[in-house]
Amino acid sequence: MNIAIFASHNGSILEPLLQAGFDVKLVITNNTDAPVIKKALQKGITCEVVNERLYPTGVTRTILEKLQEHNIDLIVLAGYMKMLPEELVKRYRNRIINSHPSLLPKFGGAGMYGRRVHEAVVAAAERESGVSVHYVEEEYDSGEIILQKSLEVDPLWDAALLEAAVKEIEPAAVIEALRKIENDRS
């Protein structure tokens, strides 16, 4: 299964996927300064910067061309801070996954990303949080959930401590979801 990772910053899932034996063929970023560029190039993985400044009239077309060029079967979103174009979502229906740092449907949707999610979980005094790995649809965090990994929230935690705990379980959740997808498709 040929995988592309879309990341706007660190692309922290890249290394765990490679260590787990997944075939990451392509990294796409919208950020010319993203640390994931260096990580990908050090691993010999093609990395493409595709944004409105570089491709003012053809971001979607360019992304689709790059995916086709590398025979991509599945896209993993890794902190990609752009809404995916509808055409891309339609073309890759049930072949784009995202990990969200809460137990969806709680604390999902537009504007719920990164530290904001953890702040909302702490403010709501939730006793449980975790990671939801789901397929991407046209609306934020609305796709079918592939799996969820939960953890108990310590009442003394602030958003930063919760975020660190969730980030610790996230790579294993994504890897397990990818293995499940592989098994379901074979």
N, C-alpha and C positions, 0 to 999 in steps of 0.2 A: 504494500500500500504506500504510494508516494504521497508524502505530506508536505503542505506548505504551512508556514507559521506567519501570521499577521501580527506585528507588534509595533507599538509606537515608542517604546522606551527600552527596557531591559530584555524583554523576551525570555524571562527567567525559566520558562518551560523547555527551552531548546536543549540545554544540557541533559536534564532528566530523560527527555525523549530519546536522545542519542544513546545515553547509557542503557536505556531499556531496549535498544535494538531497533527502534523505529527509523524508517528511511525518510529523513527530512531532506527534501530536494531543493526547497526554495524558502526564502524569507522575504516577505514584503513589509515595508515600513513606509509611513507617510512622513517620517521625521529624519531629516538629513543628519541630525546629531545623535540619533538613537544608538546607545551602546550595543544593541543587538547586531548592528552592522559589523562591528569588529569581531564579535563572537562568531557570527556566521562565517565570515571570511577566514578566520583562524581555523575553522573546522572544514574549510573547503566547500562550503555551501553557498550557492548563488544568492546574493542579496540585492534586491531591487528597491530603490526609493521611488515611490509613485505618489505624487501629490498634485494639487491644483496648480502650484507654481511651476512645476516641471512639465506638466501635461494639462494645460489650461482647458483644452477641449476634449480630452480623451482619457480621463482617469479610469473609468469603467472598462473601456475598450482595452487599454494598456494592461490592466490587471488580468482581464480574461485571456489576453494573448500570452502573458507570462505563465499563467496557470496551464494553458494548453501546451505551450512550448516545453514545459517540464512534466507533462502527463500527470498532473496532480489529481489524486483521487479524493483527498480529504483536506480540509482547511481547519487549522486550529487557531483560534483567536487567543492571543496572549497579551492582554492589555492594549488592544488596538483601539485607539480613542476616536475612531471615526465610525459613523453609521455606514454599514455596508450598502452599496447601491442595490436597489431592488432587482435589477437584472442579474447581478451576481448571485443574490440569494436564490432567485428562481432557477438559475442555471445549475447551481450547486445544492439544490434542495436536499436536505438530509445528508449533506456531505460537508457541513460547516458546524463545528462545535465551539462552544464557549464555556469557560468555567466562571461561575459567578460566586462571589464570596458571601453567600447567605443560603439559607434553605428556602429556595423559591417555593411558592410564590411570594413569600415574605421578603420585603426589602429589595424588590426588583423594580425594573422599569427605568424610564428616562431619568437621568440625573443621579441614579443610584449606582455608583462605581467607587472603587478604591476605598479610601478612608471614610467617605460619606456613609457607606453601607454599615461599617462597624460602629460609627457614631450613632446611627439610627438604632442598631441592635442594642447597644449599651443604654441609650436613652429610653428604650422600651422595656428595659430590665428583663430581656429575654434570658431564659435559662439554658437555651440551646442555640447553637449556630452551626456553621460549617460551610461546605462547598456544594454547589449544584453544577453538574456538567450537563449541558443541554444542547439540543440542536438549535441553530439560529434561524429565526423567522424574520419577517419584515419589521415586527415590533420588538423593542428591547425585551429580552428575558422572557419571551412568550413561547418559545419552542418546547417540544417534548423533552422531558427530563430523562437523561440516560441513566444517571445515578446520582446519589447524594451521599456525602460523608459528613457525619455530624460530630460535634464536640460539645462538652459541657462548658458553659460560660461561667467563669468564676465571678461572683458578684463584686469582687474588688478590682476586677480588670477595668482599664480604660480602653478607649478605641485602639490605641497603639498596641496594647498587649493582646487584644482580641485579634487584630490584624496579623500579628506575628504568629499566633497559634493557627489561624486559618491558612496562612501561607505555608506553614509546615506540612499540612495535610493535603494541600492542593495538588502537588505533582503526582502523588500516588493516586488521587482521584481521577486525574486526567489520563494517566497511564491505564488504570483499570477500565475506564470508559472506552479508550481506544482498543483495548484487548476485547472488550465486549462487542464492539462494532466489528472487529476482525472476525470474531467467532460467528456473529450473526450473519455475516456476508459470505462465509465459506461453506 
